[in-house]
Amino acid sequence: MTAARHRVPVIGLVGGIGSGKSFLSKGLQKKRRVAIVEGDLAGHLVLKEEPVKREIRRVFGDGVFDTNGEVDRRRMSELVFGSGSEPQAARAALEAIVHPRITERLIDEIAAARSQPGIELIVLDAALLLEAGWRQLCDHVIFVDATEEQRYERVAESRGWRLEQFRAREQSQYPPERKRMEADDVVDNSQSGARALAQLEAIVSRLESQEPS
């Protein structure tokens, strides 16, 4: 790991939708002094910022806002998720608005986590970590592996997604194979969660042993 001794390292978790990134980060947090920085939460908070909302209204119109003047994430999702040229263009326009602010928020959250006494490790859990260039915020990236069938079953149960919703969201990200190839390590979460967590712990321990003394 490239992090210096005095600097708390950041591990990024990547994987297909439903691979278990959040499960593993929270499991690791129960065993170590870990701060979790969540990309999805940062994205939700950015959508509430007035300058961001003004730009979204200018680009997408009033139809993506609810009666309280907040971005209606369901309506926005219908516009930006899918493989056609229109969803792709809409997604690119939305990302151009929100990604710079999400990046700033993630940088701030990582800095705040590093300032907390006793924090050993920061985990960045962000669905678009590679696509949005947030790998540069990480010292090491780990791919969480699971089959497509397993991943869909998990999100169908936890989020109530239909198969077409799952596939539309998947098409907005790099394919899992590319994420695996770009990662530094792999954790197999196709079997038991406990086994996957043990693999993650072993990787973290190995990285710690490689830090400069």
C-alpha positions as CSV (number, residue, x, y, z in Angstrom):
1,M,0.0,0.0,0.0
2,T,1.3,3.4,-0.9
3,A,-0.1,5.3,2.2
4,A,2.5,6.7,4.5
5,R,2.6,5.6,8.1
6,H,0.9,8.7,9.5
7,R,-1.9,8.7,6.9
8,V,-4.9,6.4,7.3
9,P,-5.2,4.4,4.1
10,V,-8.4,4.2,1.9
11,I,-9.6,1.0,0.5
12,G,-12.1,1.2,-2.3
13,L,-14.7,-1.6,-2.8
14,V,-16.0,-2.3,-6.3
15,G,-18.3,-4.9,-7.8
16,G,-21.5,-5.5,-9.6
17,I,-24.8,-4.4,-8.1
18,G,-25.7,-6.7,-5.2
19,S,-22.2,-8.1,-4.9
20,G,-22.1,-7.3,-1.2
21,K,-19.8,-4.3,-0.9
22,S,-21.9,-2.6,1.9
23,F,-22.3,-5.9,3.8
24,L,-18.5,-6.4,3.8
25,S,-17.6,-2.9,4.7
26,K,-20.0,-3.0,7.7
27,G,-18.7,-6.4,8.7
28,L,-15.2,-5.1,8.6
29,Q,-16.2,-2.1,10.7
30,K,-17.4,-4.5,13.5
31,K,-13.9,-6.0,13.7
32,R,-11.7,-2.9,13.3
33,R,-11.7,0.9,13.7
34,V,-13.0,1.5,10.2
35,A,-14.7,4.6,8.8
36,I,-17.0,4.0,5.9
37,V,-17.5,6.7,3.3
38,E,-20.6,6.0,1.2
39,G,-20.7,7.2,-2.4
40,D,-24.5,6.7,-2.7
41,L,-25.2,8.8,0.5
42,A,-22.9,11.6,-0.8
43,G,-24.9,11.5,-4.1
44,H,-28.2,11.8,-2.3
45,L,-27.0,14.7,-0.2
46,V,-25.6,16.5,-3.3
47,L,-29.0,16.4,-4.9
48,K,-30.4,18.5,-2.0
49,E,-27.9,21.3,-2.6
50,E,-29.6,24.4,-4.1
51,P,-26.9,25.1,-6.8
52,V,-27.1,21.5,-8.0
53,K,-30.9,21.6,-8.0
54,R,-30.9,24.8,-10.0
55,E,-28.7,23.3,-12.7
56,I,-30.7,20.1,-12.8
57,R,-33.9,22.1,-13.3
58,R,-32.2,24.1,-16.1
59,V,-31.1,20.9,-17.9
60,F,-34.0,18.5,-17.2
61,G,-36.9,20.8,-16.4
62,D,-39.5,20.8,-13.7
63,G,-40.7,17.3,-14.4
64,V,-37.9,15.7,-12.3
65,F,-38.9,17.5,-9.1
66,D,-41.5,16.6,-6.6
67,T,-44.1,19.0,-5.0
68,N,-41.5,19.9,-2.3
69,G,-39.0,21.1,-4.8
70,E,-36.7,18.1,-4.3
71,V,-35.3,16.0,-7.1
72,D,-37.6,13.0,-7.6
73,R,-35.0,10.2,-7.8
74,R,-37.5,7.7,-9.2
75,R,-38.3,10.1,-12.1
76,M,-34.7,10.8,-12.7
77,S,-33.8,7.1,-12.7
78,E,-36.4,6.6,-15.4
79,L,-34.6,9.1,-17.6
80,V,-30.9,8.1,-17.0
81,F,-30.9,4.3,-16.6
82,G,-30.9,2.2,-19.8
83,S,-28.7,1.3,-22.8
84,G,-30.3,3.6,-25.4
85,S,-28.8,6.8,-26.6
86,E,-31.3,9.0,-24.8
87,P,-30.7,7.5,-21.3
88,Q,-26.9,7.6,-21.9
89,A,-27.0,11.3,-22.9
90,A,-29.3,12.1,-19.9
91,R,-27.0,10.2,-17.6
92,A,-23.9,12.0,-18.9
93,A,-25.6,15.3,-18.4
94,L,-26.6,14.5,-14.8
95,E,-23.1,13.2,-14.0
96,A,-21.6,16.4,-15.3
97,I,-23.6,18.3,-12.8
98,V,-23.3,16.1,-9.7
99,H,-20.0,14.2,-10.0
100,P,-17.7,17.3,-9.3
101,R,-19.7,18.0,-6.1
102,I,-19.8,14.3,-5.1
103,T,-16.0,14.2,-5.5
104,E,-15.6,17.3,-3.3
105,R,-17.8,15.8,-0.7
106,L,-16.0,12.4,-0.7
107,I,-12.6,14.2,-0.3
108,D,-14.0,16.1,2.7
109,E,-15.5,13.0,4.2
110,I,-12.2,11.1,3.8
111,A,-10.3,14.0,5.4
112,A,-12.8,14.1,8.3
113,A,-12.4,10.4,8.8
114,R,-8.7,10.7,8.9
115,S,-9.0,13.3,11.6
116,Q,-10.9,10.9,13.9
117,P,-8.7,9.4,16.7
118,G,-8.0,5.7,16.4
119,I,-9.3,5.2,12.9
120,E,-7.2,2.4,11.2
121,L,-8.8,2.3,7.8
122,I,-11.2,4.1,5.6
123,V,-13.5,2.1,3.2
124,L,-14.9,3.9,0.2
125,D,-18.0,2.2,-0.9
126,A,-19.1,3.8,-4.2
127,A,-20.9,2.1,-7.1
128,L,-19.2,4.3,-9.7
129,L,-15.8,4.4,-8.0
130,L,-13.9,3.5,-11.2
131,E,-16.3,5.2,-13.7
132,A,-16.2,8.5,-11.9
133,G,-12.4,8.6,-11.3
134,W,-12.7,8.1,-7.6
135,R,-10.0,5.5,-7.7
136,Q,-7.5,8.3,-7.3
137,L,-8.9,8.7,-3.7
138,C,-8.0,5.1,-2.9
139,D,-4.7,3.4,-1.9
140,H,-6.0,0.0,-2.9
141,V,-9.1,-1.3,-4.7
142,I,-10.8,-4.6,-4.0
143,F,-13.3,-6.3,-6.3
144,V,-16.2,-8.1,-4.6
145,D,-17.2,-11.1,-6.8
146,A,-20.6,-12.8,-7.0
147,T,-22.5,-14.4,-9.9
148,E,-25.1,-12.3,-11.8
149,E,-27.9,-14.6,-10.6
150,Q,-26.8,-14.2,-6.9
151,R,-26.6,-10.5,-7.3
152,Y,-30.0,-10.1,-8.8
153,E,-31.6,-12.4,-6.2
154,R,-30.1,-10.1,-3.5
155,V,-31.4,-6.9,-4.9
156,A,-34.8,-8.4,-5.8
157,E,-35.1,-9.3,-2.1
158,S,-33.6,-6.2,-0.5
159,R,-34.8,-3.5,-3.0
160,G,-37.7,-5.1,-4.7
161,W,-36.1,-4.6,-8.2
162,R,-37.4,-6.3,-11.3
163,L,-34.9,-7.9,-13.6
164,E,-35.2,-5.1,-16.1
165,Q,-34.4,-2.6,-13.4
166,F,-31.4,-4.5,-12.4
167,R,-30.1,-4.8,-15.9
168,A,-30.8,-1.1,-16.7
169,R,-28.7,-0.1,-13.6
170,E,-25.9,-2.6,-14.6
171,Q,-25.7,-1.0,-18.0
172,S,-24.9,2.3,-16.4
173,Q,-21.7,0.9,-14.9
174,Y,-18.6,-0.9,-16.1
175,P,-19.2,-4.6,-16.6
176,P,-18.1,-6.6,-13.6
177,E,-15.3,-8.2,-15.6
178,R,-13.8,-4.8,-16.2
179,K,-14.1,-3.9,-12.6
180,R,-12.4,-7.1,-11.6
181,M,-9.5,-6.5,-14.1
182,E,-8.9,-3.0,-12.8
183,A,-9.0,-3.9,-9.1
184,D,-5.9,-4.8,-7.1
185,D,-7.4,-7.8,-5.2
186,V,-10.5,-10.0,-5.4
187,V,-12.9,-11.2,-2.6
188,D,-15.2,-14.1,-3.5
189,N,-18.7,-13.4,-2.1
190,S,-20.4,-16.1,-4.1
191,Q,-20.4,-18.4,-1.1
192,S,-20.8,-17.4,2.6
193,G,-20.6,-13.8,3.8
194,A,-18.3,-15.0,6.6
195,R,-15.9,-16.5,4.2
196,A,-15.8,-13.3,2.1
197,L,-15.3,-11.2,5.2
198,A,-12.4,-13.4,6.2
199,Q,-10.8,-12.9,2.8
200,L,-11.2,-9.2,3.1
201,E,-9.6,-9.2,6.6
202,A,-6.7,-11.2,5.2
203,I,-6.1,-8.7,2.4
204,V,-6.2,-5.8,4.9
205,S,-3.7,-7.6,7.2
206,R,-1.4,-8.3,4.3
207,L,-1.5,-4.6,3.2
208,E,-0.8,-3.5,6.7
209,S,2.3,-5.7,6.8
210,Q,3.5,-4.2,3.6
211,E,3.4,-0.6,4.9
212,P,6.7,1.1,5.4
213,S,8.0,0.7,8.9
